[in-house]
């Protein structure tokens, strides 16, 4: 179970319908797993900076979910990388 709630992730991502709840949960779980794997502590109570990193990464994954399409796939935004770098145990 993610430390950040689906409702919080939906609010951050500006999703106001329930049809994508499972998808949001998938990206939320992936975001927390990724951050944990690279050395960011994702435990309750979650650090506010870690919470913001989870929310930003979840939104990025949701908004850029197509592997191929008419638009270019975007890399992780600089602001998110700065959040991650500030709370990661080792420098990126």
ZIFEN-V568512 format. One record per residue. N is the residue number from 1. RES is the residue in three letters. PSI is psi as a letter, one per 20 degrees, with the letter a starting at -180 (NA if undefined). OMEGA is omega in degrees with one decimal (none if undefined). BURIAL is + if it has 16 or more other C-alpha atoms within 10 Angstrom, else -. Layout:
n->N res->RES psi->PSI omega->OMEGA burial->BURIAL
n->N res->RES psi->PSI omega->OMEGA burial->BURIAL
This chain:
n->1 res->UNK psi->p omega->-179.6 burial->-
n->2 res->UNK psi->q omega->178.0 burial->+
n->3 res->UNK psi->h omega->176.2 burial->-
n->4 res->UNK psi->p omega->-175.9 burial->+
n->5 res->UNK psi->q omega->176.1 burial->-
n->6 res->UNK psi->g omega->179.7 burial->+
n->7 res->UNK psi->g omega->179.0 burial->-
n->8 res->UNK psi->g omega->178.5 burial->-
n->9 res->UNK psi->h omega->178.4 burial->+
n->10 res->UNK psi->g omega->179.2 burial->+
n->11 res->UNK psi->g omega->179.6 burial->-
n->12 res->UNK psi->h omega->-176.6 burial->-
n->13 res->UNK psi->i omega->179.9 burial->+
n->14 res->UNK psi->l omega->175.7 burial->-
n->15 res->UNK psi->o omega->-176.3 burial->-
n->16 res->UNK psi->k omega->176.9 burial->-
n->17 res->UNK psi->r omega->-173.1 burial->-
n->18 res->UNK psi->i omega->-174.6 burial->-
n->19 res->UNK psi->h omega->-178.7 burial->-
n->20 res->UNK psi->j omega->-178.4 burial->-
n->21 res->UNK psi->g omega->179.5 burial->-
n->22 res->UNK psi->h omega->178.3 burial->-
n->23 res->UNK psi->g omega->177.5 burial->-
n->24 res->UNK psi->g omega->178.1 burial->+
n->25 res->UNK psi->g omega->178.0 burial->+
n->26 res->UNK psi->g omega->-179.8 burial->+
n->27 res->UNK psi->h omega->176.9 burial->+
n->28 res->UNK psi->g omega->178.0 burial->+
n->29 res->UNK psi->g omega->178.4 burial->+
n->30 res->UNK psi->g omega->-179.8 burial->+
n->31 res->UNK psi->g omega->179.2 burial->+
n->32 res->UNK psi->h omega->178.8 burial->+
n->33 res->UNK psi->g omega->179.1 burial->-
n->34 res->UNK psi->g omega->-178.4 burial->-
n->35 res->UNK psi->g omega->177.8 burial->+
n->36 res->UNK psi->g omega->-178.5 burial->-
n->37 res->UNK psi->h omega->-179.3 burial->-
n->38 res->UNK psi->j omega->172.5 burial->-
n->39 res->UNK psi->j omega->176.9 burial->+
n->40 res->UNK psi->p omega->-179.3 burial->+
n->41 res->UNK psi->o omega->178.3 burial->+
n->42 res->UNK psi->m omega->-179.5 burial->+
n->43 res->UNK psi->q omega->177.7 burial->-
n->44 res->UNK psi->p omega->-6.5 burial->-
n->45 res->UNK psi->p omega->-175.2 burial->-
n->46 res->UNK psi->p omega->176.4 burial->-
n->47 res->UNK psi->p omega->-178.7 burial->-
n->48 res->UNK psi->h omega->178.4 burial->-
n->49 res->UNK psi->g omega->176.7 burial->-
n->50 res->UNK psi->g omega->177.7 burial->+
n->51 res->UNK psi->g omega->-179.7 burial->+
n->52 res->UNK psi->h omega->177.8 burial->+
n->53 res->UNK psi->g omega->177.9 burial->+
n->54 res->UNK psi->g omega->-178.9 burial->+
n->55 res->UNK psi->g omega->-179.5 burial->+
n->56 res->UNK psi->g omega->179.7 burial->+
n->57 res->UNK psi->h omega->176.9 burial->+
n->58 res->UNK psi->g omega->179.1 burial->+
n->59 res->UNK psi->g omega->179.0 burial->+
n->60 res->UNK psi->g omega->179.8 burial->+
n->61 res->UNK psi->g omega->-179.5 burial->+
n->62 res->UNK psi->g omega->-175.4 burial->+
n->63 res->UNK psi->i omega->-179.6 burial->-
n->64 res->UNK psi->l omega->-171.3 burial->-
n->65 res->UNK psi->i omega->-179.9 burial->-
n->66 res->UNK psi->p omega->179.6 burial->-
n->67 res->UNK psi->h omega->178.7 burial->-
n->68 res->UNK psi->q omega->179.6 burial->-
n->69 res->UNK psi->a omega->-177.8 burial->-
n->70 res->UNK psi->i omega->179.8 burial->-
n->71 res->UNK psi->q omega->178.1 burial->-
n->72 res->UNK psi->q omega->175.5 burial->-
n->73 res->UNK psi->p omega->-176.4 burial->-
n->74 res->UNK psi->q omega->175.2 burial->-
n->75 res->UNK psi->r omega->-179.9 burial->-
n->76 res->UNK psi->p omega->-178.3 burial->-
n->77 res->UNK psi->q omega->-178.7 burial->-
n->78 res->UNK psi->g omega->-180.0 burial->-
n->79 res->UNK psi->g omega->177.9 burial->-
n->80 res->UNK psi->g omega->178.2 burial->+
n->81 res->UNK psi->h omega->178.6 burial->-
n->82 res->UNK psi->g omega->176.1 burial->-
n->83 res->UNK psi->g omega->-177.7 burial->+
n->84 res->UNK psi->g omega->-177.9 burial->+
n->85 res->UNK psi->h omega->-177.5 burial->+
n->86 res->UNK psi->h omega->-177.0 burial->-
n->87 res->UNK psi->i omega->180.0 burial->+
n->88 res->UNK psi->q omega->-179.0 burial->+
n->89 res->UNK psi->h omega->178.5 burial->-
n->90 res->UNK psi->q omega->178.1 burial->-
n->91 res->UNK psi->q omega->177.9 burial->-
n->92 res->UNK psi->NA omega->none burial->-
